[in-house]
Amino acid sequence: MTQSLRTCPLGMEIEICAIDLAEQYRFRLRELGFREHERITVIQKANFGGCVISHGSERIAVDGSTARRILVRPS
């Protein structure tokens, strides 16, 4: 069952299934470690839909519109 990163619960380990963005934005996200089949965890959420992601020892903030276009599933 896939859902957007924006609607994911806090603290749950999830796997990235797809990123529905233009190639230039997907390229930048891949540089930051956002690739299909990578496991990440949402550690903080904002009222506007953005979130902070834990990927290994790194923390990455994603705005709400980008989070809506990253599809994930529980890992």
DSSP file (Angstrom, degrees, kcal/mol; ACC not computed):
  #  RESIDUE AA STRUCTURE BP1 BP2  ACC     N-H-->O    O-->H-N    N-H-->O    O-->H-N    TCO  KAPPA ALPHA  PHI   PSI    X-CA   Y-CA   Z-CA
    1    1 A M              0   0    0      0, 0.0     2,-0.2     0, 0.0    71,-0.0   0.000 360.0 360.0 360.0 114.7    0.0    0.0    0.0
    2    2 A T        +     0   0    0     71,-0.1     2,-0.3    69,-0.0    71,-0.2  -0.642 360.0 168.0 -95.2 153.0    1.7    3.2   -1.1
    3    3 A Q  E     -A   72   0A   0     69,-2.4    69,-3.4    -2,-0.2     2,-0.1  -0.937  40.1 -85.5-150.0 168.9    1.0    6.7    0.2
    4    4 A S  E >   -A   71   0A   0     -2,-0.3     3,-1.0    67,-0.2     4,-0.4  -0.470  33.5-119.8 -79.1 155.2    2.6   10.1   -0.1
    5    5 A L  G >  S+     0   0    0     65,-2.3     3,-1.1    62,-1.1    63,-0.2   0.826 112.0  65.9 -58.9 -32.0    5.5   11.0    2.2
    6    6 A R  G 3  S+     0   0    0     61,-1.1    -1,-0.2     1,-0.2    62,-0.1   0.822 104.4  42.2 -61.7 -33.1    3.3   13.9    3.4
    7    7 A T  G <  S+     0   0    0     -3,-1.0    -1,-0.2    60,-0.2    -2,-0.2   0.376  87.3 120.1 -97.7   3.7    0.7   11.5    5.0
    8    8 A C    <   -     0   0    0     -3,-1.1     2,-0.1    -4,-0.4    -3,-0.0  -0.406  66.2-113.6 -70.3 142.3    3.2    9.1    6.5
    9    9 A P    >   -     0   0    0      0, 0.0     3,-0.9     0, 0.0    33,-0.4  -0.387  36.7 -95.5 -73.4 155.1    3.1    8.6   10.3
   10   10 A L  T 3  S+     0   0    0      1,-0.2    33,-0.2    31,-0.1     3,-0.1  -0.388 101.5  13.5 -66.8 143.3    6.0    9.8   12.5
   11   11 A G  T 3  S+     0   0    0     31,-3.1     2,-0.4     1,-0.2    -1,-0.2   0.336  89.1 127.0  79.8  -7.5    8.7    7.3   13.5
   12   12 A M    <   -     0   0    0     -3,-0.9    30,-0.7    30,-0.2     2,-0.4  -0.698  61.3-125.1 -87.8 132.2    7.7    4.5   11.0
   13   13 A E  E     -B   41   0A   0     -2,-0.4    62,-1.8    28,-0.2     2,-0.3  -0.626  39.1-179.2 -74.3 129.7   10.5    3.2    8.7
   14   14 A I  E     -BC  40  74A   0     26,-3.1    26,-2.5    -2,-0.4     2,-0.4  -0.848  23.7-132.6-129.6 163.2    9.3    3.5    5.1
   15   15 A E  E     -BC  39  73A   0     58,-3.2    58,-1.8    -2,-0.3     2,-0.4  -0.960  24.6-120.5-118.8 134.1   10.7    2.7    1.7
   16   16 A I  E     + C   0  72A   0     22,-2.3    21,-3.4    -2,-0.4    56,-0.3  -0.601  31.1 175.0 -74.3 126.9   10.6    5.1   -1.2
   17   17 A C  E     -     0   0A   0     54,-3.3     2,-0.3    -2,-0.4    55,-0.2   0.821  61.3 -12.3 -98.6 -43.0    8.6    3.7   -4.1
   18   18 A A  E     - C   0  71A   0     53,-1.5    53,-2.7    17,-0.1     2,-0.5  -0.991  47.6-143.4-158.9 153.7    8.6    6.5   -6.6
   19   19 A I  E     - C   0  70A   0     -2,-0.3     2,-1.3    51,-0.2    51,-0.2  -0.963  12.6-161.5-125.6 112.7    9.3   10.2   -7.0
   20   20 A D        +     0   0    0     49,-3.0     2,-0.3    -2,-0.5    50,-0.1  -0.556  49.8 110.3 -97.0  69.2    6.9   12.1   -9.3
   21   21 A L  S    S-     0   0    0     -2,-1.3    -2,-0.1     1,-0.1     5,-0.0  -0.882  76.3 -78.6-134.4 165.4    8.9   15.2  -10.0
   22   22 A A    >>  -     0   0    0     -2,-0.3     4,-2.3     1,-0.1     3,-1.0  -0.280  51.3-105.9 -60.8 153.4   10.7   16.7  -13.0
   23   23 A E  H 3> S+     0   0    0      1,-0.3     4,-2.8     2,-0.2     5,-0.2   0.841 117.7  58.0 -54.8 -40.2   14.1   15.1  -13.7
   24   24 A Q  H 3> S+     0   0    0      1,-0.2     4,-1.4     2,-0.2    -1,-0.3   0.865 111.1  42.7 -62.0 -35.0   16.1   18.1  -12.4
   25   25 A Y  H <> S+     0   0    0     -3,-1.0     4,-2.4     2,-0.2    -2,-0.2   0.867 112.8  51.8 -78.6 -37.7   14.4   17.8   -9.0
   26   26 A R  H  X S+     0   0    0     -4,-2.3     4,-2.5     2,-0.2    -2,-0.2   0.901 107.6  54.6 -61.8 -39.8   14.7   14.0   -8.9
   27   27 A F  H  X S+     0   0    0     -4,-2.8     4,-1.8    -5,-0.2    -1,-0.2   0.930 109.5  46.0 -59.4 -46.6   18.4   14.4   -9.7
   28   28 A R  H  X S+     0   0    0     -4,-1.4     4,-1.3     1,-0.2    -1,-0.2   0.905 111.9  51.0 -64.9 -41.4   18.9   16.7   -6.7
   29   29 A L  H  <>S+     0   0    0     -4,-2.4     5,-2.9     1,-0.2     4,-0.4   0.884 107.7  53.4 -63.5 -37.7   16.9   14.4   -4.4
   30   30 A R  H ><5S+     0   0    0     -4,-2.5     3,-1.3     1,-0.2    -1,-0.2   0.890 104.3  55.7 -63.4 -37.9   19.0   11.4   -5.5
   31   31 A E  H 3<5S+     0   0    0     -4,-1.8    -1,-0.2     1,-0.3    -2,-0.2   0.831 107.5  50.0 -61.0 -31.1   22.1   13.4   -4.6
   32   32 A L  T 3<5S-     0   0    0     -4,-1.3    -1,-0.3    -3,-0.2    -2,-0.2   0.473 129.7 -96.8 -86.1  -2.8   20.6   13.8   -1.1
   33   33 A G  T < 5S+     0   0    0     -3,-1.3     2,-1.3    -4,-0.4    -3,-0.2   0.470  79.9 136.5 102.7   3.2   20.0   10.0   -0.9
   34   34 A F      < +     0   0    0     -5,-2.9     2,-0.3    -6,-0.1    -1,-0.2  -0.705  29.3 143.9 -85.9  94.2   16.3   10.0   -1.9
   35   35 A R    >   -     0   0    0     -2,-1.3     3,-2.0    -3,-0.1   -19,-0.3  -0.909  58.8 -84.0-127.9 156.4   16.3    7.0   -4.3
   36   36 A E  T 3  S+     0   0    0     -2,-0.3   -19,-0.2     1,-0.3     3,-0.1  -0.344 116.2  19.4 -57.0 140.0   13.7    4.3   -5.0
   37   37 A H  T 3  S+     0   0    0    -21,-3.4    -1,-0.3     1,-0.3     2,-0.2   0.398  90.9 133.8  76.0   1.6   14.0    1.4   -2.5
   38   38 A E    <   -     0   0    0     -3,-2.0   -22,-2.3   -22,-0.2     2,-0.5  -0.572  54.0-130.2 -75.8 144.8   15.9    3.6    0.1
   39   39 A R  E     +B   15   0A   0    -24,-0.2     2,-0.3    -2,-0.2   -24,-0.2  -0.850  35.9 163.6 -99.8 131.7   14.6    3.3    3.7
   40   40 A I  E     -B   14   0A   0    -26,-2.5   -26,-3.1    -2,-0.5     2,-0.4  -0.853  26.1-139.3-137.4 170.2   13.9    6.5    5.5
   41   41 A T  E     -BD  13  54A   0     13,-1.8    13,-3.3    -2,-0.3     2,-0.6  -0.999  15.4-131.7-137.0 133.4   12.0    7.7    8.6
   42   42 A V  E     + D   0  53A   0    -30,-0.7   -31,-3.1   -33,-0.4    11,-0.2  -0.757  30.4 170.9 -81.4 120.0    9.8   10.8    9.1
   43   43 A I  E     +     0   0A   0      9,-2.7     2,-0.3    -2,-0.6    10,-0.2   0.575  61.3  19.4-109.2 -12.7   11.0   12.3   12.4
   44   44 A Q  E     - D   0  52A   0      8,-1.3     8,-2.6     2,-0.0     2,-0.3  -0.980  60.5-160.3-156.7 144.8    9.2   15.6   12.4
   45   45 A K  E     - D   0  51A   0     -2,-0.3     2,-0.3     6,-0.2     6,-0.2  -0.945   8.4-148.3-127.0 149.6    6.1   17.1   10.6
   46   46 A A    >   -     0   0    0      4,-2.5     3,-1.7    -2,-0.3    -2,-0.0  -0.800  27.5-115.7-112.8 157.6    5.1   20.7   10.1
   47   47 A N  T 3  S+     0   0    0     -2,-0.3    -1,-0.1     1,-0.3    -2,-0.0   0.786 113.4  59.1 -62.2 -28.4    1.6   22.1    9.9
   48   48 A F  T 3  S-     0   0    0      1,-0.0    -1,-0.3     2,-0.0    16,-0.1   0.382 125.0 -96.9 -85.1   4.5    2.1   23.2    6.2
   49   49 A G  S <  S+     0   0    0     -3,-1.7    -2,-0.1     1,-0.3    18,-0.1   0.306  83.4 126.8 101.2  -8.6    2.8   19.6    5.1
   50   50 A G        -     0   0    0     17,-0.1    -4,-2.5    -5,-0.1    -1,-0.3  -0.274  36.5-170.5 -74.3 168.0    6.6   19.6    5.2
   51   51 A C  E     -DE  45  62A   0     11,-2.4    11,-3.0    -6,-0.2     2,-0.5  -0.984  24.5-121.5-154.9 163.3    8.6   17.1    7.1
   52   52 A V  E     -DE  44  61A   0     -8,-2.6    -9,-2.7    -2,-0.3    -8,-1.3  -0.949  30.1-155.2-111.0 131.2   12.1   16.2    8.3
   53   53 A I  E     -DE  42  60A   0      7,-3.3     7,-2.4    -2,-0.5     2,-0.6  -0.846   8.1-145.1-110.5 139.1   13.4   12.9    7.2
   54   54 A S  E     +DE  41  59A   0    -13,-3.3   -13,-1.8    -2,-0.4     2,-0.4  -0.919  21.6 172.1-101.6 125.0   16.1   10.7    8.8
   55   55 A H  E >   - E   0  58A   0      3,-2.4     3,-1.8    -2,-0.6     2,-0.4  -0.869  67.3 -52.6-133.6  98.6   18.3    8.9    6.4
   56   56 A G  T 3  S-     0   0    0     -2,-0.4   -16,-0.0     1,-0.3     0, 0.0  -0.586 120.8 -23.1  67.6-126.7   21.1    7.2    8.2
   57   57 A S  T 3  S+     0   0    0     -2,-0.4    -1,-0.3    -3,-0.1     2,-0.2   0.428 121.5  96.0 -94.1   0.2   22.8    9.9   10.3
   58   58 A E  E <   -E   55   0A   0     -3,-1.8    -3,-2.4     2,-0.0     2,-0.4  -0.601  58.5-153.7 -93.7 152.4   21.5   12.7    8.0
   59   59 A R  E     -E   54   0A   0     -2,-0.2     2,-0.4    -5,-0.2    -5,-0.2  -0.995  14.7-174.8-123.0 129.2   18.4   14.9    8.5
   60   60 A I  E     -E   53   0A   0     -7,-2.4    -7,-3.3    -2,-0.4     2,-0.4  -0.990  15.7-143.7-130.4 129.9   16.8   16.4    5.5
   61   61 A A  E     -E   52   0A   0     -2,-0.4     2,-0.4    -9,-0.2    -9,-0.2  -0.762  16.6-169.6 -92.5 137.8   13.8   18.8    5.4
   62   62 A V  E     -E   51   0A   0    -11,-3.0   -11,-2.4    -2,-0.4    -2,-0.0  -0.992  19.7-124.9-128.0 132.2   11.3   18.5    2.6
   63   63 A D     >  -     0   0    0     -2,-0.4     4,-2.5   -13,-0.2     3,-0.2  -0.284  30.2-105.4 -73.0 164.7    8.6   21.0    1.8
   64   64 A G  H  > S+     0   0    0      1,-0.2     4,-1.8     2,-0.2   -58,-0.1   0.859 116.5  51.3 -61.2 -41.8    4.9   19.9    1.6
   65   65 A S  H  > S+     0   0    0      1,-0.2     4,-0.6     2,-0.2    -1,-0.2   0.866 114.0  44.8 -68.8 -33.8    4.5   20.0   -2.1
   66   66 A T  H >4 S+     0   0    0     -3,-0.2     3,-1.2     2,-0.2     4,-0.4   0.911 110.4  54.4 -71.5 -42.8    7.6   17.9   -2.7
   67   67 A A  H >< S+     0   0    0     -4,-2.5   -62,-1.1     1,-0.3   -61,-1.1   0.837 102.6  58.5 -59.8 -33.1    6.5   15.5    0.1
   68   68 A R  H 3< S+     0   0    0     -4,-1.8    -1,-0.3     1,-0.2    -2,-0.2   0.773 105.7  49.6 -66.5 -25.8    3.2   15.0   -1.6
   69   69 A R  T << S+     0   0    0     -3,-1.2   -49,-3.0    -4,-0.6     2,-0.6   0.361  90.2  87.9 -99.8   4.6    5.0   13.7   -4.8
   70   70 A I  E <   - C   0  19A   0     -3,-1.0   -65,-2.3    -4,-0.4     2,-0.4  -0.921  68.2-153.3-103.5 115.2    7.2   11.2   -3.1
   71   71 A L  E     +AC   4  18A   0    -53,-2.7   -54,-3.3    -2,-0.6   -53,-1.5  -0.740  20.9 171.0 -93.7 134.5    5.4    7.8   -2.8
   72   72 A V  E     -AC   3  16A   0    -69,-3.4   -69,-2.4    -2,-0.4   -56,-0.2  -0.847  18.6-161.7-135.5 168.0    6.4    5.5    0.0
   73   73 A R  E     - C   0  15A   0    -58,-1.8   -58,-3.2    -2,-0.3   -71,-0.1  -0.975  40.7 -85.0-145.9 156.7    5.3    2.2    1.7
   74   74 A P  E       C   0  14A   0      0, 0.0   -60,-0.2     0, 0.0   -61,-0.0  -0.351 360.0 360.0 -60.3 141.7    6.0    0.6    5.0
   75   75 A S              0   0    0    -62,-1.8   -61,-0.2    -3,-0.0   -36,-0.0   0.452 360.0 360.0-100.8 360.0    9.3   -1.3    4.9
